[in-house]
Amino acid sequence: MTRTLIRCGWLITMDEALGDLAGAELLVEDDRIAAVGHRLGAAAETVIDASDMIVMPGLVNMHLHTFQAGLRAIGSEWLAPDYFRHFYGDIATRFGPEDNYLGTLFGALNQLDSGVTTLFDYCHNIRSLEQAERSVDALADAGLRAVFVHGDGLREPAAPGRLPERRLHPRERVAALLDSRFSGAGKAAHGGRVTLALGIAGPHWADWEASLANVRLARDLGLLASSHVTKARRDAVVPDGYDRLAAMGLLGPDHNLVHCNLLDEDEIGRLLDAGCSITSTNMNELHDYPHGSALTKVRARGGMPSIGIDVEPMVSGDMWREMQMALLFARNRGLRERAAAGLGPAMIRSREALAWATVGGAEALGMADTIGRLKPGFKADLIMLRSGDLNLFPVHDPVYAAVEQAHAGNVDTVMVDGILRKQAGRLLFPADRRQALGEALAASAARLMAEAGYRPAPA
């Protein structure tokens, strides 16, 4: 058994019973938190002096198409139709297994570097078993906790009007992936930190027979399913599809829905009543849609929001920015709605936004009993922020500082499963390997854009 004792300046546990502590200690035994409190008096092989840091749970990014990292910012001025035309309908179709590996590795390393300890990697660009396997390999090599969401992809560049997600999920490929990467030696390579989910076409994008088969496949395999919900009810392929699935008992906590920003509050309420989780990607949704995100509707119906990034070719991959954007959007919408009703303002608390980025993601993943909080028995997935950095100093309240002022550059230390992945402001991924693979990623991105005949528009 390996013990690490962390002497904290401030400790944000996100646990109601423990609360926030000043000058506390946190003891890690192997991959789990063993004790939290003052003057623990515990012997440990490693002692970390975090007396000038904010120690807190790692962030949970609940939606990222991680393979796209090599094409960051090429679509900063795109709208949704441009993304589907240029990226999903063309550039993405040209990815091979190694392109997926490189993009996913660097996307995951960036998440880890910025304080994300758990990543929901929605990979909807899979056309072969090898492409899926190399994507999982990248997550394993990065070292963070991840859920690989096996999606699908076009076999060739899309014809105008073709909708790539209208297809049955490939059962045989999923079974082969479970065997090669999630059991035996494949599982040993990542120590169980990487798990599998299915990114399926649901009733907004697939006909009823395909939607039903896809949901049942996830249930048959005991896997979490996630679906894009990006249309108004009237525009869905099967407008009442989710109501029908709920009536059949096929929706529940094992079904995650992302976006939902064009649904009304009653529809959101029915999905929450069925047990589904709903994830908002606020930066991307504010970029693309006049309706904003569904986060405030989820709150209004008593649900726990979760948040994520979505598309790095269009928005930043920084979860601190996403959390801040989510909070500002929710606050502003609340102010406008209350003003329209003749009511005074009411504040949404900073701690609630931190919950969306930690506990909310843990609940959506079905991992609320192991991650998202720092308490005994939970996984040792934690991060440390330098409180002396100029944008944080002086810290008067650690939650206010973390939520309202912090950015990725403040992250000094990252621990996942009790293993240090970043320390003293530097990722512990081998520097020489990072350099060589970085050159390969740049070459991959240049080739993909050249093959598609795409160049980012000049400013």
Stockholm file with secondary structure:
# STOCKHOLM 1.0

chainA/1-459         MTRTLIRCGWLITMDEALGDLAGAELLVEDDRIAAVGHRLGAAAETVIDASDMIVMPGLVNMHLHTFQAGLRAIGSEWLAPDYFRHFYGDIATRFGPEDNYLGTLFGALNQLDSGVTTLFDYCHNIRSLEQAERSVDALADAGLRAVFVHGDGLREPAAPGRLPERRLHPRERVAALLDSRFSGAGKAAHGGRVTLALGIAGPHWADWEASLANVRLARDLGLLASSHVTKARRDAVVPDGYDRLAAMGLLGPDHNLVHCNLLDEDEIGRLLDAGCSITSTNMNELHDYPHGSALTKVRARGGMPSIGIDVEPMVSGDMWREMQMALLFARNRGLRERAAAGLGPAMIRSREALAWATVGGAEALGMADTIGRLKPGFKADLIMLRSGDLNLFPVHDPVYAAVEQAHAGNVDTVMVDGILRKQAGRLLFPADRRQALGEALAASAARLMAEAGYRPAPA
#=GR chainA/1-459 SS CCEEEEEEEEEECCCTTTCEEESCEEEEETTEEEEEESCCCCCCSEEEEEEEEEEEECEEEEEECGGGGGGTTTTTTCCHHHIIIIIITTGGGGCCHHHHHHHHHHHHHHHHHTTEEEEEEEECCCCSHHHHHHHHHHHHHHTSEEEEEECCCCSSSCCTTCCTTCSCCCHHHHHHHHHHHSSHHHHHTTTTCEEEEEECCCTTTSCHHHHHHHHHHHHHHTCCEEEEECSCGGGSSSTTHHHHHHHTTCCSTTEEEEECTTSCHHHHHHHHHTTCEEEECHHHHHHHCTTCCSHHHHHHTTCCCEECCBCTTTSCCCHHHHHHHHHHHHHHHHHHHHHHTTCCCCCCCHHHHHHHTTHHHHHHTTCTTTSSSCSTTSBCCEEEEETTSTTTCSCSCHHHIIIIICCGGGEEEEEETTEEEEETTEECSCHHHHHHHHHHHHHHHHHHHHHHTCCCCCC
#=GC SS_cons         CCEEEEEEEEEECCCTTTCEEESCEEEEETTEEEEEESCCCCCCSEEEEEEEEEEEECEEEEEECGGGGGGTTTTTTCCHHHIIIIIITTGGGGCCHHHHHHHHHHHHHHHHHTTEEEEEEEECCCCSHHHHHHHHHHHHHHTSEEEEEECCCCSSSCCTTCCTTCSCCCHHHHHHHHHHHSSHHHHHTTTTCEEEEEECCCTTTSCHHHHHHHHHHHHHHTCCEEEEECSCGGGSSSTTHHHHHHHTTCCSTTEEEEECTTSCHHHHHHHHHTTCEEEECHHHHHHHCTTCCSHHHHHHTTCCCEECCBCTTTSCCCHHHHHHHHHHHHHHHHHHHHHHTTCCCCCCCHHHHHHHTTHHHHHHTTCTTTSSSCSTTSBCCEEEEETTSTTTCSCSCHHHIIIIICCGGGEEEEEETTEEEEETTEECSCHHHHHHHHHHHHHHHHHHHHHHTCCCCCC
//
